[in-house]
Amino acid sequence: VLVSLRYYAKGDFYSEVGDLHGISKASVSRCITRVSKAIVSEMDNIKFPSTEAEMNVVKRGFYRNARVPNVIGAVDGTLIPIIAPKENEPAYVCRKGYNSLNIQAVLDHEMR
């Protein structure tokens, strides 16, 4: 859990998180995957299609909306401006030169 929390908070590379906690990159990956899945399993507002029937509903929806076949998710991102953090401030400077978080989202055909 601590490895995952460190990764979520800092957005460091797996190798940096692993070095800090004395574990391999592969172990960091496994920790983050397990903790992330556990968090998502407790949330009822995040749901990815998991069965073929659910995927087909989303595929049909994307095709109906945009005439794009075989799509089950659309990815987009944005920069959210933030106040400069006291620690590791340069890591939060975006390519446009201000402090921000780079946020990404995956949406279905109904923009959920």
GUPAMAR-76383 format. One record per atom (N, C-alpha, C): residue number from 1; residue in one letter; chain; atom name; z, x, y. Coordinates in steps of 0.05 Angstrom, whole numbers, plus 5000, padded with zeros to 4 digits. Layout:
N
[NUM "a" "A" "CA" [Z X Y]],
...
***
This chain:
112
[1 "v" "A" "N" [5000 5017 4976]],
[1 "v" "A" "CA" [5000 5000 5000]],
[1 "v" "A" "C" [5000 5018 5025]],
[2 "l" "A" "N" [5016 5039 5025]],
[2 "l" "A" "CA" [5017 5056 5048]],
[2 "l" "A" "C" [4990 5070 5054]],
[3 "v" "A" "N" [4976 5078 5033]],
[3 "v" "A" "CA" [4950 5090 5036]],
[3 "v" "A" "C" [4931 5070 5050]],
[4 "s" "A" "N" [4932 5046 5041]],
[4 "s" "A" "CA" [4914 5025 5052]],
[4 "s" "A" "C" [4922 5019 5081]],
[5 "l" "A" "N" [4947 5016 5086]],
[5 "l" "A" "CA" [4956 5011 5114]],
[5 "l" "A" "C" [4947 5034 5133]],
[6 "r" "A" "N" [4950 5058 5124]],
[6 "r" "A" "CA" [4942 5081 5140]],
[6 "r" "A" "C" [4912 5079 5146]],
[7 "y" "A" "N" [4896 5073 5125]],
[7 "y" "A" "CA" [4867 5071 5128]],
[7 "y" "A" "C" [4860 5048 5148]],
[8 "y" "A" "N" [4873 5025 5144]],
[8 "y" "A" "CA" [4867 5002 5162]],
[8 "y" "A" "C" [4874 5009 5191]],
[9 "a" "A" "N" [4897 5022 5195]],
[9 "a" "A" "CA" [4906 5028 5222]],
[9 "a" "A" "C" [4890 5049 5236]],
[10 "k" "A" "N" [4882 5069 5222]],
[10 "k" "A" "CA" [4869 5092 5235]],
[10 "k" "A" "C" [4839 5094 5231]],
[11 "g" "A" "N" [4829 5081 5209]],
[11 "g" "A" "CA" [4801 5083 5204]],
[11 "g" "A" "C" [4792 5111 5197]],
[12 "d" "A" "N" [4810 5128 5186]],
[12 "d" "A" "CA" [4804 5155 5179]],
[12 "d" "A" "C" [4785 5156 5155]],
[13 "f" "A" "N" [4774 5180 5150]],
[13 "f" "A" "CA" [4758 5184 5126]],
[13 "f" "A" "C" [4777 5184 5102]],
[14 "y" "A" "N" [4766 5176 5079]],
[14 "y" "A" "CA" [4782 5176 5054]],
[14 "y" "A" "C" [4794 5203 5049]],
[15 "s" "A" "N" [4779 5224 5054]],
[15 "s" "A" "CA" [4790 5251 5049]],
[15 "s" "A" "C" [4814 5257 5067]],
[16 "e" "A" "N" [4814 5248 5092]],
[16 "e" "A" "CA" [4837 5252 5110]],
[16 "e" "A" "C" [4861 5237 5101]],
[17 "v" "A" "N" [4857 5212 5093]],
[17 "v" "A" "CA" [4879 5195 5083]],
[17 "v" "A" "C" [4890 5207 5058]],
[18 "g" "A" "N" [4872 5216 5040]],
[18 "g" "A" "CA" [4881 5228 5015]],
[18 "g" "A" "C" [4896 5253 5019]],
[19 "d" "A" "N" [4887 5271 5037]],
[19 "d" "A" "CA" [4902 5295 5043]],
[19 "d" "A" "C" [4930 5289 5054]],
[20 "l" "A" "N" [4932 5269 5071]],
[20 "l" "A" "CA" [4958 5262 5083]],
[20 "l" "A" "C" [4977 5253 5061]],
[21 "h" "A" "N" [4967 5239 5041]],
[21 "h" "A" "CA" [4985 5228 5020]],
[21 "h" "A" "C" [4984 5244 4994]],
[22 "g" "A" "N" [4968 5265 4993]],
[22 "g" "A" "CA" [4967 5282 4970]],
[22 "g" "A" "C" [4953 5270 4946]],
[23 "i" "A" "N" [4932 5254 4952]],
[23 "i" "A" "CA" [4916 5242 4930]],
[23 "i" "A" "C" [4886 5246 4935]],
[24 "s" "A" "N" [4870 5241 4915]],
[24 "s" "A" "CA" [4841 5246 4917]],
[24 "s" "A" "C" [4827 5223 4932]],
[25 "k" "A" "N" [4802 5228 4940]],
[25 "k" "A" "CA" [4786 5208 4954]],
[25 "k" "A" "C" [4782 5184 4935]],
[26 "a" "A" "N" [4778 5189 4909]],
[26 "a" "A" "CA" [4775 5167 4890]],
[26 "a" "A" "C" [4800 5150 4889]],
[27 "s" "A" "N" [4823 5162 4889]],
[27 "s" "A" "CA" [4848 5147 4889]],
[27 "s" "A" "C" [4851 5131 4914]],
[28 "v" "A" "N" [4844 5142 4937]],
[28 "v" "A" "CA" [4845 5127 4962]],
[28 "v" "A" "C" [4827 5103 4960]],
[29 "s" "A" "N" [4803 5106 4950]],
[29 "s" "A" "CA" [4784 5084 4947]],
[29 "s" "A" "C" [4796 5062 4929]],
[30 "r" "A" "N" [4808 5070 4907]],
[30 "r" "A" "CA" [4820 5050 4889]],
[30 "r" "A" "C" [4843 5036 4902]],
[31 "c" "A" "N" [4860 5050 4917]],
[31 "c" "A" "CA" [4882 5038 4931]],
[31 "c" "A" "C" [4872 5017 4951]],
[32 "i" "A" "N" [4853 5025 4968]],
[32 "i" "A" "CA" [4843 5007 4988]],
[32 "i" "A" "C" [4830 4982 4976]],
[33 "t" "A" "N" [4815 4986 4955]],
[33 "t" "A" "CA" [4802 4964 4941]],
[33 "t" "A" "C" [4822 4944 4930]],
[34 "r" "A" "N" [4842 4955 4916]],
[34 "r" "A" "CA" [4863 4937 4904]],
[34 "r" "A" "C" [4879 4922 4925]],
[35 "v" "A" "N" [4887 4936 4946]],
[35 "v" "A" "CA" [4903 4923 4967]],
[35 "v" "A" "C" [4886 4903 4982]],
[36 "s" "A" "N" [4861 4910 4988]],
[36 "s" "A" "CA" [4844 4891 5002]],
[36 "s" "A" "C" [4839 4866 4986]],
[37 "k" "A" "N" [4834 4869 4960]],
[37 "k" "A" "CA" [4830 4846 4942]],
[37 "k" "A" "C" [4855 4829 4941]],
[38 "a" "A" "N" [4878 4841 4940]],
[38 "a" "A" "CA" [4904 4826 4939]],
[38 "a" "A" "C" [4908 4811 4965]],
[39 "i" "A" "N" [4901 4822 4988]],
[39 "i" "A" "CA" [4904 4808 5013]],
[39 "i" "A" "C" [4885 4785 5014]],
[40 "v" "A" "N" [4860 4789 5007]],
[40 "v" "A" "CA" [4840 4768 5008]],
[40 "v" "A" "C" [4847 4745 4989]],
[41 "s" "A" "N" [4859 4752 4966]],
[41 "s" "A" "CA" [4865 4731 4946]],
[41 "s" "A" "C" [4887 4712 4957]],
[42 "e" "A" "N" [4902 4721 4976]],
[42 "e" "A" "CA" [4924 4704 4988]],
[42 "e" "A" "C" [4914 4689 5012]],
[43 "m" "A" "N" [4890 4694 5021]],
[43 "m" "A" "CA" [4879 4680 5045]],
[43 "m" "A" "C" [4860 4658 5036]],
[44 "d" "A" "N" [4862 4635 5048]],
[44 "d" "A" "CA" [4844 4614 5040]],
[44 "d" "A" "C" [4821 4610 5060]],
[45 "n" "A" "N" [4820 4628 5080]],
[45 "n" "A" "CA" [4798 4625 5100]],
[45 "n" "A" "C" [4776 4645 5096]],
[46 "i" "A" "N" [4778 4663 5076]],
[46 "i" "A" "CA" [4757 4682 5070]],
[46 "i" "A" "C" [4749 4677 5041]],
[47 "k" "A" "N" [4724 4670 5037]],
[47 "k" "A" "CA" [4714 4665 5010]],
[47 "k" "A" "C" [4685 4674 5008]],
[48 "f" "A" "N" [4680 4692 4990]],
[48 "f" "A" "CA" [4653 4700 4984]],
[48 "f" "A" "C" [4643 4685 4960]],
[49 "p" "A" "N" [4618 4679 4959]],
[49 "p" "A" "CA" [4607 4665 4935]],
[49 "p" "A" "C" [4610 4683 4911]],
[50 "s" "A" "N" [4621 4672 4889]],
[50 "s" "A" "CA" [4626 4689 4866]],
[50 "s" "A" "C" [4611 4679 4841]],
[51 "t" "A" "N" [4603 4654 4841]],
[51 "t" "A" "CA" [4588 4644 4818]],
[51 "t" "A" "C" [4558 4642 4826]],
[52 "e" "A" "N" [4542 4641 4806]],
[52 "e" "A" "CA" [4513 4639 4811]],
[52 "e" "A" "C" [4507 4613 4827]],
[53 "a" "A" "N" [4521 4591 4820]],
[53 "a" "A" "CA" [4516 4566 4834]],
[53 "a" "A" "C" [4524 4568 4863]],
[54 "e" "A" "N" [4547 4581 4869]],
[54 "e" "A" "CA" [4554 4584 4897]],
[54 "e" "A" "C" [4534 4601 4912]],
[55 "m" "A" "N" [4525 4623 4899]],
[55 "m" "A" "CA" [4505 4640 4912]],
[55 "m" "A" "C" [4479 4625 4918]],
[56 "n" "A" "N" [4471 4608 4899]],
[56 "n" "A" "CA" [4446 4593 4903]],
[56 "n" "A" "C" [4448 4573 4926]],
[57 "v" "A" "N" [4472 4561 4930]],
[57 "v" "A" "CA" [4476 4543 4953]],
[57 "v" "A" "C" [4472 4559 4979]],
[58 "v" "A" "N" [4483 4583 4981]],
[58 "v" "A" "CA" [4481 4599 5005]],
[58 "v" "A" "C" [4452 4608 5008]],
[59 "k" "A" "N" [4439 4617 4987]],
[59 "k" "A" "CA" [4411 4626 4988]],
[59 "k" "A" "C" [4393 4603 4999]],
[60 "r" "A" "N" [4397 4579 4988]],
[60 "r" "A" "CA" [4381 4556 4997]],
[60 "r" "A" "C" [4387 4551 5027]],
[61 "g" "A" "N" [4412 4553 5035]],
[61 "g" "A" "CA" [4419 4548 5063]],
[61 "g" "A" "C" [4405 4568 5081]],
[62 "f" "A" "N" [4405 4594 5074]],
[62 "f" "A" "CA" [4392 4614 5091]],
[62 "f" "A" "C" [4362 4609 5091]],
[63 "y" "A" "N" [4351 4601 5069]],
[63 "y" "A" "CA" [4322 4596 5068]],
[63 "y" "A" "C" [4315 4571 5086]],
[64 "r" "A" "N" [4332 4551 5084]],
[64 "r" "A" "CA" [4327 4527 5100]],
[64 "r" "A" "C" [4330 4533 5130]],
[65 "n" "A" "N" [4349 4549 5137]],
[65 "n" "A" "CA" [4354 4555 5165]],
[65 "n" "A" "C" [4335 4575 5177]],
[66 "a" "A" "N" [4327 4595 5162]],
[66 "a" "A" "CA" [4311 4617 5174]],
[66 "a" "A" "C" [4287 4625 5158]],
[67 "r" "A" "N" [4282 4612 5135]],
[67 "r" "A" "CA" [4259 4618 5118]],
[67 "r" "A" "C" [4261 4647 5108]],
[68 "v" "A" "N" [4286 4656 5103]],
[68 "v" "A" "CA" [4291 4683 5092]],
[68 "v" "A" "C" [4301 4679 5063]],
[69 "p" "A" "N" [4286 4689 5043]],
[69 "p" "A" "CA" [4294 4684 5015]],
[69 "p" "A" "C" [4316 4703 5005]],
[70 "n" "A" "N" [4331 4694 4986]],
[70 "n" "A" "CA" [4350 4711 4971]],
[70 "n" "A" "C" [4371 4725 4988]],
[71 "v" "A" "N" [4381 4711 5008]],
[71 "v" "A" "CA" [4402 4723 5025]],
[71 "v" "A" "C" [4428 4708 5020]],
[72 "i" "A" "N" [4450 4723 5016]],
[72 "i" "A" "CA" [4476 4710 5013]],
[72 "i" "A" "C" [4496 4718 5035]],
[73 "g" "A" "N" [4487 4733 5055]],
[73 "g" "A" "CA" [4504 4740 5077]],
[73 "g" "A" "C" [4489 4754 5099]],
[74 "a" "A" "N" [4497 4749 5124]],
[74 "a" "A" "CA" [4485 4762 5147]],
[74 "a" "A" "C" [4507 4779 5160]],
[75 "v" "A" "N" [4501 4805 5165]],
[75 "v" "A" "CA" [4520 4823 5177]],
[75 "v" "A" "C" [4514 4828 5206]],
[76 "d" "A" "N" [4535 4828 5223]],
[76 "d" "A" "CA" [4531 4835 5251]],
[76 "d" "A" "C" [4556 4849 5260]],
[77 "g" "A" "N" [4554 4861 5282]],
[77 "g" "A" "CA" [4577 4876 5293]],
[77 "g" "A" "C" [4578 4875 5323]],
[78 "t" "A" "N" [4601 4882 5334]],
[78 "t" "A" "CA" [4604 4883 5363]],
[78 "t" "A" "C" [4626 4903 5369]],
[79 "l" "A" "N" [4626 4912 5394]],
[79 "l" "A" "CA" [4647 4930 5404]],
[79 "l" "A" "C" [4667 4913 5420]],
[80 "i" "A" "N" [4693 4915 5413]],
[80 "i" "A" "CA" [4714 4901 5427]],
[80 "i" "A" "C" [4729 4922 5444]],
[81 "p" "A" "N" [4727 4919 5471]],
[81 "p" "A" "CA" [4741 4938 5488]],
[81 "p" "A" "C" [4772 4937 5484]],
[82 "i" "A" "N" [4784 4960 5484]],
[82 "i" "A" "CA" [4813 4962 5481]],
[82 "i" "A" "C" [4825 4981 5501]],
[83 "i" "A" "N" [4851 4979 5505]],
[83 "i" "A" "CA" [4865 4999 5522]],
[83 "i" "A" "C" [4867 5024 5506]],
[84 "a" "A" "N" [4863 5047 5518]],
[84 "a" "A" "CA" [4863 5072 5504]],
[84 "a" "A" "C" [4890 5076 5490]],
[85 "p" "A" "N" [4889 5082 5464]],
[85 "p" "A" "CA" [4914 5087 5449]],
[85 "p" "A" "C" [4925 5114 5457]],
[86 "k" "A" "N" [4951 5117 5453]],
[86 "k" "A" "CA" [4964 5143 5460]],
[86 "k" "A" "C" [4958 5164 5440]],
[87 "e" "A" "N" [4955 5156 5414]],
[87 "e" "A" "CA" [4949 5175 5393]],
[87 "e" "A" "C" [4919 5174 5386]],
[88 "n" "A" "N" [4908 5198 5383]],
[88 "n" "A" "CA" [4880 5200 5373]],
[88 "n" "A" "C" [4860 5184 5390]],
[89 "e" "A" "N" [4864 5185 5417]],
[89 "e" "A" "CA" [4847 5169 5435]],
[89 "e" "A" "C" [4817 5175 5432]],
[90 "p" "A" "N" [4808 5200 5428]],
[90 "p" "A" "CA" [4779 5205 5425]],
[90 "p" "A" "C" [4766 5190 5402]],
[91 "a" "A" "N" [4782 5183 5381]],
[91 "a" "A" "CA" [4770 5169 5358]],
[91 "a" "A" "C" [4762 5141 5365]],
[92 "y" "A" "N" [4772 5131 5388]],
[92 "y" "A" "CA" [4767 5103 5396]],
[92 "y" "A" "C" [4746 5101 5419]],
[93 "v" "A" "N" [4734 5123 5426]],
[93 "v" "A" "CA" [4713 5122 5446]],
[93 "v" "A" "C" [4686 5116 5433]],
[94 "c" "A" "N" [4674 5095 5441]],
[94 "c" "A" "CA" [4648 5087 5429]],
[94 "c" "A" "C" [4625 5102 5441]],
[95 "r" "A" "N" [4601 5098 5430]],
[95 "r" "A" "CA" [4578 5112 5440]],
[95 "r" "A" "C" [4571 5105 5469]],
[96 "k" "A" "N" [4582 5083 5479]],
[96 "k" "A" "CA" [4577 5075 5507]],
[96 "k" "A" "C" [4598 5087 5526]],
[97 "g" "A" "N" [4617 5102 5515]],
[97 "g" "A" "CA" [4635 5117 5531]],
[97 "g" "A" "C" [4662 5104 5538]],
[98 "y" "A" "N" [4668 5081 5526]],
[98 "y" "A" "CA" [4694 5069 5532]],
[98 "y" "A" "C" [4710 5065 5506]],
[99 "n" "A" "N" [4735 5060 5508]],
[99 "n" "A" "CA" [4752 5055 5484]],
[99 "n" "A" "C" [4747 5028 5473]],
[100 "s" "A" "N" [4742 5027 5447]],
[100 "s" "A" "CA" [4736 5001 5434]],
[100 "s" "A" "C" [4741 5003 5404]],
[101 "l" "A" "N" [4741 4980 5392]],
[101 "l" "A" "CA" [4741 4977 5363]],
[101 "l" "A" "C" [4713 4967 5355]],
[102 "n" "A" "N" [4702 4978 5334]],
[102 "n" "A" "CA" [4676 4969 5324]],
[102 "n" "A" "C" [4682 4949 5302]],
[103 "i" "A" "N" [4675 4924 5307]],
[103 "i" "A" "CA" [4682 4902 5289]],
[103 "i" "A" "C" [4656 4892 5276]],
[104 "q" "A" "N" [4658 4888 5250]],
[104 "q" "A" "CA" [4635 4876 5235]],
[104 "q" "A" "C" [4643 4851 5221]],
[105 "a" "A" "N" [4624 4833 5217]],
[105 "a" "A" "CA" [4629 4808 5203]],
[105 "a" "A" "C" [4606 4802 5185]],
[106 "v" "A" "N" [4612 4788 5163]],
[106 "v" "A" "CA" [4592 4778 5144]],
[106 "v" "A" "C" [4594 4748 5145]],
[107 "l" "A" "N" [4572 4734 5150]],
[107 "l" "A" "CA" [4572 4705 5152]],
[107 "l" "A" "C" [4554 4693 5132]],
[108 "d" "A" "N" [4560 4668 5125]],
[108 "d" "A" "CA" [4542 4653 5107]],
[108 "d" "A" "C" [4522 4636 5124]],
[109 "h" "A" "N" [4507 4620 5111]],
[109 "h" "A" "CA" [4487 4603 5125]],
[109 "h" "A" "C" [4498 4583 5144]],
[110 "e" "A" "N" [4524 4577 5141]],
[110 "e" "A" "CA" [4538 4559 5159]],
[110 "e" "A" "C" [4555 4573 5180]],
[111 "m" "A" "N" [4550 4599 5183]],
[111 "m" "A" "CA" [4564 4617 5202]],
[111 "m" "A" "C" [4594 4618 5197]],
[112 "r" "A" "N" [4602 4617 5172]],
[112 "r" "A" "CA" [4630 4620 5165]],
[112 "r" "A" "C" [4634 4648 5154]],
***
